[in-house]
C-alpha cells in the first residue's frame, strides 16, 4: 500500500543532493549470500549425483529454486544501486518511483517462489525418511504440506498480479485515472504470519519419525539436532514479519526499514 497524503506530509523535507544512505551494505550482503547459496547447492548436487547417486525430487526443487533466488538477488542489486533502496523513502526522487515499484513487485513474487520451492523440497526430503512402517498420518501430512505450499505460492502470485486494477497503478502511486488497489500491507502481514506458523510445523514434523529410527539414542539425538537447525529459518521468519510490519504498516519507510 502506498503511503497516504497524511503520511507523506509527516515526512522530513527530501534531500536529493546528499541523502543519508546505508552505503554498500545491502549489495555486499546479497553478493556474499548468493555466492554461499550456490556453493552449498553445488556441494549438495555433487554429493547426490556423484557420491550417493541418489538424486531425487527434493534436489530438483532446490535446483529450480535457484532461478528465482538468483533473480531476486539481481533485482535487489539493481534497486539498491539505481533506485534508492539504500535511502529513506522521502529522499527518493519522484522519477525513480515507477521503476522502483516495478522492482518491488518483482522482488515479492521472486521471494515467494523461492521460499515455496525450498519448502516443497524440504517436504520431499521428508518423504525419503518414510519407510514401510511410517504412520499414515505422517505420509498424509507431507502430501498435504506439499499441496498447501504450492497452492499458497500460486495464490500469492495471483493476488500480487491483481493487487491493482489496472496493474500499472501499483507503480504509479499518483495516478489520476480510475483504479483500485487492495491493501497489500494486510496481505504481506497475513502471508508472513502463515509462513511463520508453517515453518514451525516443518521444524517439528520429522521428529517422531527420526526418533523411531533403528539407531542408537545418541545418533537419533544428533539427527534431530541437525533438523533443529531449522529453528534459524523460523527465527528469520519472525524477523522478516517484524520488518514487514515496520516498513509497510508503521513507518512506510520501505526502502530504509524493509
KOLVEXDO-361633 format. One record per atom (N, C-alpha, C): residue in one letter; x, y, z. Coordinates in pm, whole numbers, plus 50000, padded with zeros to 5 digits. Example, Ala and Ser with C-alpha at 12.3 -4.5 7.8 and 13.67 -1.06 7.14 Angstrom:
REM residues 2
A513194943150780/A512304955050780/A513204967050780/S512854977550708/S513674989450714/S512905000350787/
REM end
This chain:
REM residues 258
X500864988150000/X500005000050000/X500905012450000/X500625021749911/X501405033849906/X501065042950024/X502035050750073/X501745059750186/X500685069850150/X499855073050248/X498795082750227/X499375096850224/X498545106350185/X498975120350181/X499365125150320/X498655120450422/X498975124350560/X500345119350601/X500665106950562/X501965101250596/X503075108950525/X502885111550396/X503895118950319/X504115132850378/X503025139150423/X503135152550481/X503935152550611/X503985140850678/X504715140050805/X506195137250786/X506585134050663/X507985131050636/X508845143750638/X510135142350664/X511045153950656/X511165158750511/X511715170450492/X511935175650358/X512915166650284/X512655163650157/X513545154650082/X514925160650060/X515905151850056/X517285156050030/X517765148349907/X517715154649791/X518125148049667/X519605149649637/X520295158149712/X521695161249683/X522645151549752/X522605151149885/X523485142149959/X522715135250072/X521765126450035/X520935119850136/X521735109650218/X521205106550334/X521785096050417/X521545082650348/X522555074150341/X522405060950278/X523005050150368/X522705037850336/X523295026450406/X524575021650338/X525015029050239/X526255025550171/X526125012650092/X527175004550095/X527224992350016/X526734980050094/X526144982150210/X525784970850297/X524884960750227/X523784965250168/X522834956050105/X523454948849987/X524244956049909/X524904949849793/X525884939149837/X526724942349934/X527734932849981/X527084920450040/X526064922250124/X525384910850187/X524764901750082/X524114907649982/X523474899549878/X524484891949794/X525604898249761/X526634891349682/X527224879849762/X527534882149888/X528114871649972/X527154859849987/X525874862750008/X524914851950031/X524594844249903/X524554850949788/X524274843649665/X525444834449630/X526664838849660/X527824830149640/X527734818149733/X527394820649860/X527264809749957/X526174799849916/X525044805149868/X523934796549825/X524364787249713/X525064792549614/X525474784249501/X526584774349540/X527444778249633/X528464768849681/X527814757149754/X526874760149843/X526204749549918/X525374740749824/X524644747049732/X523844739349636/X524734730749548/X525864736349505/X526794728649423/X527334716549497/X527654718249624/X528144707049706/X527064696449720/X525834700849738/X524724691349750/X524534683549620/X524524690749508/X524324684049380/X525444674149350/X526684677949381/X527814668849358/X527664656249442/X527274658049568/X527114646649657/X526014637349608/X524894643049569/X523764634749526/X524024627849392/X524754634649301/X524964629149167/X526154619749157/X527254623249227/X528494615749210/X528814606249325/X528434609849446/X528824601849561/X527714592049602/X526564597349639/X525474588449684/X524604583749568/X524684590649455/X523854587449338/X522384585749378/X521894595749447/X520524594949499/X519734607649468/X519934612749347/X519214624849306/X517714622349310/X516994631749370/X515554629949384/X514774642549357/X513464641549384/X512594652849358/X512964664949443/X513424662449565/X513834673649651/X514994681449592/X515894674249522/X517024681049457/X516564689249337/X515574684049265/X515024691649152/X514404704649201/X513704703949313/X513074716049367/X514124726449407/X515214721749467/X516284730949504/X516914737149379/X517144728749277/X517744733649154/X516864744349089/X515554741749083/X514634751449023/X514574764249105/X514644762749239/X514544774549326/X515704784149308/X516824779249253/X517974788049231/X517654798949128/X516684796149040/X516314806148939/X515694818549004/X514614817049084/X514074829149150/X515024835049253/X515864826649316/X516834832049413/X517824841249343/X518344836749229/X519274845049152/X518554857449100/X517314855649052/X516544867049003/X516294877349112/X515964872549231/X515734881549344/X516984889349377/X518114882749377/X519384889449406/X519674900349304/X519454897349176/X519694907149070/X518764919149087/X517484916549118/X516524927349137/X516964936449252/X517364930349363/X517784938149480/X519034946449448/X519974940649376/X521194947949342/X520894959849251/X520014957749154/X519634968749064/X518914979749143/X517974975649228/X517204985349305/X518084992949403/X519024985849465/X519884992149566/X520825002349503/X521344998949386/X522355007549324/X521795017949229/X520525016449188/X519975025849090/X518685032649133/X517955026749229/X516655032249261/X516445034649410/X517545036549482/X517455041849617/X516985032649727/X517195019549713/X516805010549821/X517735011749942/X518735020349931/X519625022950044/X519345036550107/X518215042850068/X517875056250117/X516515056150186/X516235066850258/X514895068750313/X513915071350199/X512685067150219/X511675068750113/X511475083350074/X511575092250172/X511355106450142/X512505112950066/X513635106050055/X514775111449980/X514845105949838/X513855098149798/X513845092549663/X513265102749566/X513925104049453/X513435113349351/X512175107549288/X511135115549267/X509865110549212/X510025102849081/X511025106548998/X511205099648870/X511595085048889/X512205081949003/X512615068149028/X511515059649087/X510335065749113/X509245058449175/X508725046649094/X508245048848971/X507705037548893/X508675025848874/X509925028148831/X510845016748819/X511075009848953/X511175017649061/X511395011849193/X510245003049236/X509005007449210/X507834999449246/X507744986849160/X508154987649035/X508174975648949/X509154965349006/X510304970149050/X511284961049110/X510764955349242/X509994963349314/X509424958949441/X508464947249420/X507554948549324/X506604937849299/X507304925449243/X508364927549165/X509144916349114/X509844908949227/X510394916549322/X511074910549436/X510104902349521/X508894907249541/X507904899949620/X507574886549556/X507334886749426/X506974874449355/X508134864449359/X509344869149330/X510504860349328/X510784854449466/X510604862549571/X510844857849706/X509914846349741/X508634847749711/X507684837349749/X507844824749664/X508234826149537/X508524814149456/X509734806849511/X510774814249548/X511974807949603/X511664800949735/X510934807949824/X510594802049954/X509694789849937/X508694790949849/X507784779749827/X508484767449774/X509364769149676/X510104757849619/X511024751349723/X511644759349807/X512524753749910/X511744745650013/X510564750250048/X509764742850147/X509194730050087/X508814730549961/X508374718249894/X509544708349885/X510744713449861/X511934704849858/X512144698049993/X511974705750101/X512154700050234/X511134689150261/X509884691350221/X508844681250240/X509124668850155/X509654670850035/X510024659449951/X511154651450017/X512074658650083/X513144651750155/X512584643750271/X511584649350339/X510944641950449/X510344628850400/X509894628950275/X509334616550217/X510394605750212/X511644609750197/X512714599850191/X512894592550324/X512444598950430/X512534592650561/X511454582150581/X510464582150491/X509364572750505/X509834558550477/X509224549350544/X509524535150525/X508254527050533/X508384513850531/X507184505250535/X506374506750664/X507014511550769/X506314512750897/X505984527350931/X506094536050832/X505784550150855/X504294551850881/X503914559150986/X502494561251015/X501774568150899/X500534564750882/X499734570550774/X499624585650789/X499514590350914/X499354604750936/X500544612550885/X501744606550895/X502964613250850/X502954614650698/X502574604150629/X502514604450483/X501524614950435/X500344615250498/X499334624850456/X499714639150495/X500424640450607/X500884653850647/X501854659450544/X502734651050492/X503684655450390/X502944659150261/X502044650450218/X501284653250096/X500484666250111/X499824667550225/X499044679650248/X499914692050251/X501104690850312/X502034702050319/X502504706350181/X502804696650096/X503244699949960/X502144707149883/X500934701549889/X499804707649818/X499534721649871/X499554723150003/X499254736250063/X500294746650022/X501584743150025/X502624752749990/X502544756649842/X502254746949757/X502104750149614/X500934759649594/X499794756649658/X498614764949642/X498844778949700/X499514779749816/X499744792649878/X500644801349790/X501644795249728/X502534802749639/X501774807749517/X500924799149460/X500144803049343/X499134813949379/X498514812649497/X497544822749540/X498234836249559/X499394836149625/X500104848749647/X500514855049514/X501014846749424/X501414851549292/X500224858149220/X499064851649226/X497864856849161/X497404869749226/X497394869949359/X496924881849432/X497814893849403/X499144891549396/X500064902549367/X499784908249228/X499544899549131/X499274904148995/X497934911448986/X497044908649082/X495744915249083/X495664925949192/X496814929549249/X496834939149360/X496224952449320/X496454956449196/X495874968849145/X495244966249009/X494114972048988/X493464971248858/X493244985348805/X493944989448698/X494934981648626/X496214980048705/X497024970148668/X498224966848744/X499214978548750/X499264986548644/X500234997548640/X500015007648751/X498825007648811/X498565016848922/X499445013549043/X499975001349047/X500864997549158/X502145005749155/X502675008249035/X503925015949027/X503685030448984/X502415034448984/X502085048448959/X501205053449073/X501805055749191/X501015059449310/X500255072549298/X500655081149204/X499975093949186/X499035093849066/X498625081749027/X497765080548909/X496455087948930/X496035094948825/X494785102548832/X493645095048763/X493945084448688/X492895076748622/X492225067548725/X491085062248689/X490325053648780/X491065040648804/X491255037148928/X491955024748961/X491535020249100/X491865007749129/X491555002249262/X492694993049303/X493194994849426/X494274986549480/X493854980649613/X494204968049635/X493914961649763/X494934966349866/X494674963449991/X495604967150099/X496724956850104/X497814959450036/X498924949950030/X499624948350164/X499484958250254/X500094957050387/X499514945050461/X498174944350461/X497494933150526/X497874920050459/X497974920250327/X498344908250252/X499724903150294/X500694912050297/X502054908250332/X502134903050475/X501464909650569/X501494905250708/X500804891850725/X499704889850653/X498984877050661/X499854865550615/X500494867250500/X501354856750448/X502584854750538/X503084865350598/X504234864050687/X503884855850810/X502714858450868/X502284850950987/X502024836350952/X501364833850839/X501114820050796/X502434812750774/X503404819650715/X504714813650689/X505414809750818/X505354818350918/X505964815151047/X505344802551106/X504014801851104/X503294790251157/X503714777551085/X503794778050952/X504174766250873/X505624762450896/X506484772250916/X507904769350942/X508074761251069/X507324764551172/X507414757151297/X506854742951281/X505814741451200/X505284728051173/X506334719551101/X506984725451000/X508014718250926/X509194714651016/X509464723151114/X510584720751205/X510364708151289/X509144706351338/X508874695151430/X508284682951361/X507874684151235/X507234673051166/X508054660151163/X509364660651134/X510104648051122/X510574642251255/X510424649351365/X510964644651492/X510444630851532/X509114628151528/X508644614751567/X509214603651480/X509374606451350/X509884596151260/X511354593451287/X512124604051304/X513554602351333/X513744594851464/X512914597951562/X513044591451693/X512724576551685/X511914572751587/X511534558551573/X512534550551490/X513544557251432/X514534550251352/X515354540551438/X515774529651376/X516574519751448/X518034524251454/X518254534351537/X519584539951555/X519874541151704/X521164540951742/X521504543551882/X520944556951925/X520624558152051/X519974570252103/X520774582852073/X522104582152084/X522934593952058/X522844598151913/X522794588351823/X522694591751681/X521334597951648/X520284592751711/X518974598651689/X518934613051737/X519534615551853/X519594629151905/X520404638151812/X521474632651755/X522314640451664/X521534644251538/X520764634651483/X519964637451364/X518894647851393/X518234646451509/X517224656151549/X517864670051565/X519094670251619/X519804682851635/X520074689551502/X520384681351399/X520624686851265/X519334693151212/X518224685851226/X516944691651183/X516604703951267/X517044703751393/X516774715151481/X517404727951432/X518404726651342/X519004738651284/X517984746951208/X516844740551177/X515774747751107/X515174758951191/X515494759051320/X514984769851405/X515484783351355/X516644783151286/X517184795551229/X516204801251126/X515604792151047/X514624796450947/X513404802551015/X512984796251125/X511814801351199/X512104815251256/X513304816951310/X513684829951365/X513734840351253/X514284836251138/X514344845351023/X512944849550979/X511994840250986/X510614843550950/X510004853751044/X510294852451174/X509794862051272/X510404875851248/X511714876051221/X512394888751194/X511834895151068/X511584886850966/X511024891950841/X509654898350865/X508814891650944/X507494896950974/X507594910251050/X508564911051140/X508754923451216/X509084935151123/X510004932951030/X510404943850941/X509324947050838/X508534936950800/X507384939750713/X506414949150785/X506164946350913/X505284954950992/X505864969051006/X507164969851031/X507794982951049/X507794990950918/X508074984250807/X508234991250679/X506914994750613/X505934985750623/X504704987650546/X503534992650628/X503604991250759/X502464994850842/X502745007050930/X503915007350992/X504165017751091/X504915029851036/X505955027450956/X506765038850912/X506565042450765/X506175032750683/X506075034450538/X507435037950475/X508495037050555/X509835039650503/X510395026450451/X509775021450345/X510035007750298/X511465005750249/X512005015350178/X513355013650123/X514435013650231/X514155019850345/X515145020350452/X514945009150553/X513705007250596/X513414997450701/X513234983450645/X512634982550526/X512324969350469/X513484962550408/
REM end
